[in-house]
């Protein structure tokens, strides 16, 4: 009985610690969330640390800091995968970090380093472990979209297919209709393909949704800027 109570106490403490990291993330205290997730050291904590590092790089860091923070995100996600190879968020966060790092390297260097198949592999692994992972669907749609935008040769060599983009985006929004970033990313694709009215509707919906986290507020600001460009 005593051992059971000890184990229950440890599990409760771990759950509370993870909830604290999530609270810091939601509040936009990304550096603190990263540090606490690292200290937690579990697969869940490390994946949250990776997410926090990516969000800090995306939303708050100075330009000259961003690359290093995406590297921190990749390292934390890789550690999460080592801790638990069956935890989908580890693969998703590593794909997010690698995708951002590839933007800094440029297309030729990214292809030479084999980043495209690594990103795709992590996203497919995420979806294998969690088939309804809407974030991974959006990211995979963007993977296909961005490579197709680079030209047919790049798309062909990497196995990118523009026909897969919209079905993945629509499925993600069907699963998570209230997630702001899904609609902002879908609008980016629609605008690039000349579907401006559809893009406008997605951005207007994004702005009408409740912003529950700091990231939501940053994403809505992006939606406002993108909407202004469509007018």
Backbone torsions as a table, in degrees:
resi	resn	phi	psi	omega
1	UNK	NA	-44.1	-178.9
2	UNK	-61.6	-42.4	179.8
3	UNK	-63.2	-40.6	178.6
4	UNK	-61.3	-42.5	179.4
5	UNK	-65.2	-38.0	178.2
6	UNK	-63.9	-44.5	180.0
7	UNK	-64.4	-40.2	177.4
8	UNK	-64.0	-39.0	178.1
9	UNK	-64.5	-40.0	178.7
10	UNK	-66.2	-42.6	179.5
11	UNK	-63.6	-40.9	178.6
12	UNK	-65.2	-42.0	178.4
13	UNK	-62.1	-40.4	178.7
14	UNK	-65.5	-43.0	179.1
15	UNK	-62.6	-40.9	179.0
16	UNK	-66.0	-39.5	179.5
17	UNK	-65.3	-40.8	178.1
18	UNK	-67.2	-37.8	177.5
19	UNK	-63.8	-35.9	178.6
20	UNK	-65.1	-42.3	178.3
21	UNK	-62.4	-43.9	178.7
22	UNK	-61.8	-38.6	178.0
23	UNK	-63.3	-40.5	177.1
24	UNK	-64.6	-39.8	177.2
25	UNK	-61.7	-48.8	-178.3
26	UNK	-61.7	-31.9	-178.7
27	UNK	-82.1	-5.0	-178.9
28	UNK	81.3	15.9	177.3
29	UNK	-93.2	68.6	-166.1
30	UNK	-70.3	-38.5	179.5
31	UNK	-64.7	-43.8	177.5
32	UNK	-63.4	-41.1	179.0
33	UNK	-62.5	-42.1	177.8
34	UNK	-60.0	-48.0	-177.5
35	UNK	-64.2	-42.9	-178.9
36	UNK	-69.1	-38.9	177.0
37	UNK	-63.0	-39.6	176.8
38	UNK	-62.3	-44.8	-179.9
39	UNK	-64.8	-34.7	179.4
40	UNK	-60.6	-45.0	170.3
41	UNK	76.7	-0.7	175.8
42	UNK	-83.5	169.4	176.4
43	UNK	-58.5	-43.5	-179.9
44	UNK	-64.7	-44.8	-180.0
45	UNK	-64.0	-40.8	-179.6
46	UNK	-69.7	-37.2	176.5
47	UNK	-65.7	-38.0	176.0
48	UNK	-66.5	-37.0	176.4
49	UNK	-62.5	-42.0	178.5
50	UNK	-62.8	-43.3	178.2
51	UNK	-62.0	-43.7	179.8
52	UNK	-62.5	-41.8	179.0
53	UNK	-63.8	-43.2	177.6
54	UNK	-63.8	-43.6	-179.8
55	UNK	-65.0	-38.7	177.4
56	UNK	-61.9	-44.5	179.2
57	UNK	-63.0	-41.2	-176.0
58	UNK	-73.1	-39.1	-167.1
59	UNK	-110.6	-25.7	-169.8
60	UNK	-128.5	-26.2	-172.6
61	UNK	-71.0	154.0	170.5
62	UNK	-71.1	157.8	-175.9
63	UNK	-54.1	-41.9	-176.3
64	UNK	-76.6	-4.2	178.1
65	UNK	-98.3	-20.4	-164.8
66	UNK	-63.7	-44.7	-177.7
67	UNK	-57.7	-46.1	-179.2
68	UNK	-62.0	-37.0	-179.6
69	UNK	-72.7	-32.9	174.3
70	UNK	-68.2	-33.0	174.5
71	UNK	-65.0	-41.2	176.2
72	UNK	-60.5	-40.4	179.0
73	UNK	-62.6	-44.9	178.7
74	UNK	-60.6	-45.1	-178.5
75	UNK	-63.2	-43.5	179.9
76	UNK	-64.9	-40.8	179.0
77	UNK	-65.5	-39.9	177.8
78	UNK	-62.4	-39.6	176.7
79	UNK	-65.5	-37.3	177.5
80	UNK	-61.3	-41.7	179.1
81	UNK	-64.4	-39.4	177.7
82	UNK	-63.7	-38.5	179.7
83	UNK	-66.8	-39.5	-178.5
84	UNK	-149.2	96.1	-178.9
85	UNK	-64.6	-8.8	179.9
86	UNK	-106.8	14.1	179.1
87	UNK	-96.4	111.8	-170.9
88	UNK	-63.9	-31.9	-175.6
89	UNK	-65.7	-26.3	176.7
90	UNK	-62.5	-45.3	179.1
91	UNK	-67.8	-39.9	-179.6
92	UNK	-63.9	-44.6	-178.6
93	UNK	-68.7	-33.4	176.3
94	UNK	-68.0	-39.5	177.0
95	UNK	-61.8	-41.8	178.4
96	UNK	-59.2	-48.3	-178.1
97	UNK	-64.7	-43.7	179.6
98	UNK	-64.5	-37.9	178.2
99	UNK	-61.3	-42.5	179.0
100	UNK	-69.2	-40.7	179.1
101	UNK	-63.1	-35.5	-179.6
102	UNK	-63.4	-29.3	179.0
103	UNK	-67.4	-29.4	178.4
104	UNK	-79.5	-27.9	-175.5
105	UNK	-80.3	-24.4	-175.0
106	UNK	87.7	155.8	-171.2
107	UNK	-62.0	-43.1	-176.0
108	UNK	-66.8	-46.0	179.3
109	UNK	-66.3	-40.9	179.6
110	UNK	-61.9	-40.8	177.8
111	UNK	-67.8	-40.4	-179.9
112	UNK	-63.0	-34.7	-179.8
113	UNK	-85.4	-2.0	178.1
114	UNK	69.1	31.0	-177.8
115	UNK	-70.2	-37.1	-176.5
116	UNK	-58.1	-51.1	178.8
117	UNK	-66.7	-28.8	177.0
118	UNK	-66.6	-44.1	179.0
119	UNK	-62.7	-48.8	179.8
120	UNK	-60.5	-41.5	179.6
121	UNK	-60.9	-42.5	178.8
122	UNK	-66.4	-38.9	179.5
123	UNK	-68.5	-40.4	177.9
124	UNK	-66.6	-36.0	176.4
125	UNK	-65.6	-40.4	176.3
126	UNK	-56.7	-47.0	-177.4
127	UNK	-72.3	-26.9	175.3
128	UNK	-68.3	-40.8	179.9
129	UNK	-77.0	-31.4	-179.4
130	UNK	-141.5	87.3	-173.4
131	UNK	-60.0	-20.7	-179.8
132	UNK	-100.9	24.7	-179.6
133	UNK	-76.9	96.3	-174.5
134	UNK	-64.2	-37.7	179.3
135	UNK	-60.5	-39.7	178.4
136	UNK	-67.9	-33.6	177.1
137	UNK	-64.2	-44.4	178.2
138	UNK	-62.9	-45.3	-178.9
139	UNK	-63.6	-39.3	178.8
140	UNK	-68.3	-38.4	175.4
141	UNK	-59.5	-43.7	179.2
142	UNK	-67.1	-33.4	175.9
143	UNK	-59.6	-49.6	178.3
144	UNK	-62.6	-46.8	-177.3
145	UNK	-59.0	-50.4	-173.8
146	UNK	-67.7	-35.3	178.0
147	UNK	-72.6	-38.3	176.1
148	UNK	-62.0	-37.8	179.1
149	UNK	-63.9	-22.5	179.5
150	UNK	-77.9	-10.6	178.5
151	UNK	119.5	160.1	-173.0
152	UNK	-63.6	-33.8	-177.3
153	UNK	-65.9	-47.3	177.7
154	UNK	-62.2	-46.7	-179.2
155	UNK	-58.9	-44.9	-177.7
156	UNK	-64.9	-42.2	-177.7
157	UNK	-70.4	-25.7	-177.6
158	UNK	-101.1	-5.4	179.6
159	UNK	78.5	25.3	178.7
160	UNK	-82.0	144.8	-175.6
161	UNK	-138.9	111.5	-179.2
162	UNK	-60.9	-24.9	-179.3
163	UNK	-68.8	-15.1	-178.9
164	UNK	-89.1	-11.0	-171.6
165	UNK	-66.3	-58.8	-174.6
166	UNK	-65.7	-40.4	176.8
167	UNK	-58.8	-39.1	177.9
168	UNK	-66.5	-43.6	179.1
169	UNK	-61.8	-46.2	-178.2
170	UNK	-63.7	-40.0	179.3
171	UNK	-63.9	-41.7	179.4
172	UNK	-62.1	-43.6	-179.6
173	UNK	-68.8	-34.1	175.8
174	UNK	-63.0	-39.8	-179.7
175	UNK	-73.4	-38.5	-175.9
176	UNK	-133.9	72.7	-174.7
177	UNK	-66.2	-18.8	-176.5
178	UNK	-99.3	6.8	179.5
179	UNK	-88.0	117.7	-171.0
180	UNK	-64.6	-44.6	-173.0
181	UNK	-63.8	-31.0	179.0
182	UNK	-59.8	-43.0	-177.1
183	UNK	-72.9	-34.3	178.0
184	UNK	-65.8	-43.0	179.7
185	UNK	-68.8	-38.4	177.7
186	UNK	-64.3	-39.8	178.4
187	UNK	-61.5	-37.5	178.2
188	UNK	-59.7	-43.7	178.6
189	UNK	-64.4	-47.5	-178.0
190	UNK	-61.1	-42.7	179.4
191	UNK	-63.9	-41.1	179.8
192	UNK	-64.4	-29.1	180.0
193	UNK	-93.6	12.2	175.5
194	UNK	79.0	9.9	179.7
195	UNK	-94.7	67.1	-169.5
196	UNK	-68.2	-36.4	-179.3
197	UNK	-67.0	-41.4	176.7
198	UNK	-65.2	-39.9	177.7
199	UNK	-61.4	-42.8	179.9
200	UNK	-60.1	-41.8	179.9
201	UNK	-62.9	-40.9	179.0
202	UNK	-64.8	-41.2	179.9
203	UNK	-68.4	-39.6	177.8
204	UNK	-64.9	-38.2	175.9
205	UNK	-64.8	-43.2	179.0
206	UNK	-57.2	-39.0	-179.2
207	UNK	-75.5	-20.5	179.9
208	UNK	-86.7	-14.1	-177.0
209	UNK	-79.1	151.1	178.5
210	UNK	-69.3	132.6	177.7
211	UNK	-90.3	105.0	-173.9
212	UNK	-92.1	-19.6	-176.6
213	UNK	-132.0	168.8	175.9
214	UNK	-60.6	-40.9	179.1
215	UNK	-60.4	-39.0	176.9
216	UNK	-58.8	-41.0	-178.8
217	UNK	-68.4	-39.6	175.3
218	UNK	-62.8	-41.1	-178.8
219	UNK	-68.2	-34.9	176.5
220	UNK	-68.7	-33.4	175.6
221	UNK	-64.7	-40.4	175.3
222	UNK	-62.4	-40.7	178.8
223	UNK	-60.2	-42.0	178.8
224	UNK	-62.3	-42.5	-179.7
225	UNK	-66.8	-41.7	179.7
226	UNK	-67.1	-36.7	179.1
227	UNK	-65.2	-40.3	178.7
228	UNK	-61.7	-33.7	-179.8
229	UNK	-71.1	-24.7	-179.7
230	UNK	-79.2	-17.4	-173.3
231	UNK	-85.9	NA	NA
